[in-house]
């Protein structure tokens, strides 16, 4: 009877497993990421418009267009633009850090 060690089982499993990423799966993964980003952006826009409508005291049943709500409140930029500006500011900050700092390492792993 042959006894197997843990190391041997791990070696056999990793040798038989296929870890290659095919171009099709990479493309599908990228499409999924873009789809999730777009969904998140729509959720943020929806949440922002809900807040603006509450500020004005306007319900969705009154059928006031989103553009009109933004114009009445003199909204200069949306929350999406504000988030993008904040992220770019943070990215610039991390880029200027030394290479041994943790945020810089995580960004460039």
C-alpha positions in Angstrom: 0.0 0.0 0.0 1.4 3.3 -1.0 1.1 6.3 1.3 0.8 9.8 -0.2 2.2 12.8 1.4 0.5 16.2 1.4 3.2 17.7 -0.8 2.8 15.0 -3.4 -1.0 15.6 -3.6 -0.5 19.3 -4.0 2.1 18.8 -6.7 -0.2 16.4 -8.6 -3.2 18.7 -8.3 -1.3 21.8 -9.5 0.2 19.8 -12.4 -3.2 18.6 -13.6 -5.0 21.9 -13.1 -5.2 24.3 -16.0 -4.5 27.8 -14.8 -4.2 29.4 -18.2 -6.4 32.4 -18.9 -7.8 32.2 -22.4 -8.4 35.4 -24.4 -12.1 34.7 -24.4 -12.3 34.5 -20.6 -10.1 37.6 -20.2 -12.4 39.5 -22.6 -15.5 38.3 -20.7 -14.0 39.3 -17.4 -13.2 42.8 -18.8 -16.8 43.1 -20.1 -18.1 42.1 -16.7 -16.0 44.8 -14.9 -17.3 47.4 -17.3 -20.8 46.3 -16.8 -20.5 46.5 -13.0 -19.0 49.9 -13.2 -21.8 51.1 -15.4 -24.4 49.7 -13.0 -22.7 51.4 -10.1 -22.6 54.7 -11.9 -26.4 54.4 -12.6 -27.0 53.6 -8.9 -25.0 56.6 -7.9 -26.9 58.9 -10.3 -30.2 57.5 -9.1 -29.3 58.1 -5.5 -28.1 61.6 -6.2 -31.3 62.5 -8.0 -33.3 61.1 -5.1 -31.5 63.4 -2.7 -32.0 66.4 -5.0 -35.7 65.7 -5.3 -36.0 65.4 -1.5 -34.2 68.8 -1.2 -36.8 70.4 -3.5 -39.7 68.5 -2.1 -40.6 67.0 -5.5 -41.8 63.4 -5.8 -41.3 61.2 -8.9 -45.1 61.2 -9.3 -44.9 64.8 -10.3 -42.8 63.8 -13.3 -40.3 66.6 -13.1 -37.3 65.9 -15.3 -33.9 65.4 -13.8 -32.4 68.2 -15.9 -35.0 70.6 -14.5 -34.2 69.5 -10.9 -30.5 70.1 -11.5 -31.2 73.5 -13.0 -33.5 74.7 -10.2 -30.8 73.8 -7.6 -28.1 75.3 -9.8 -26.1 72.1 -9.7 -22.7 72.6 -11.3 -21.5 69.0 -11.4 -22.8 65.6 -10.6 -21.7 63.3 -7.9 -20.0 61.1 -10.6 -17.7 64.0 -11.6 -16.9 64.8 -8.0 -16.0 61.1 -7.3 -13.8 61.0 -10.4 -12.0 64.2 -9.4 -11.4 62.8 -5.9 -10.1 59.5 -7.2 -7.7 61.3 -9.6 -6.5 63.5 -6.8 -5.8 60.4 -4.7 -4.1 58.7 -7.6 -1.7 61.7 -8.0 -1.0 61.7 -4.3 -0.1 57.9 -4.4 2.1 58.4 -7.5 4.2 61.0 -5.7 4.8 58.6 -2.7 8.0 56.7 -2.3 8.1 53.1 -3.7 8.3 51.4 -0.3 5.0 53.0 0.9 2.0 50.5 1.2 -0.5 52.4 -1.0 2.1 52.8 -3.7 2.9 49.1 -3.6 -0.8 48.1 -3.7 -1.4 50.4 -6.7 1.6 49.0 -8.7 1.4 45.3 -7.7 
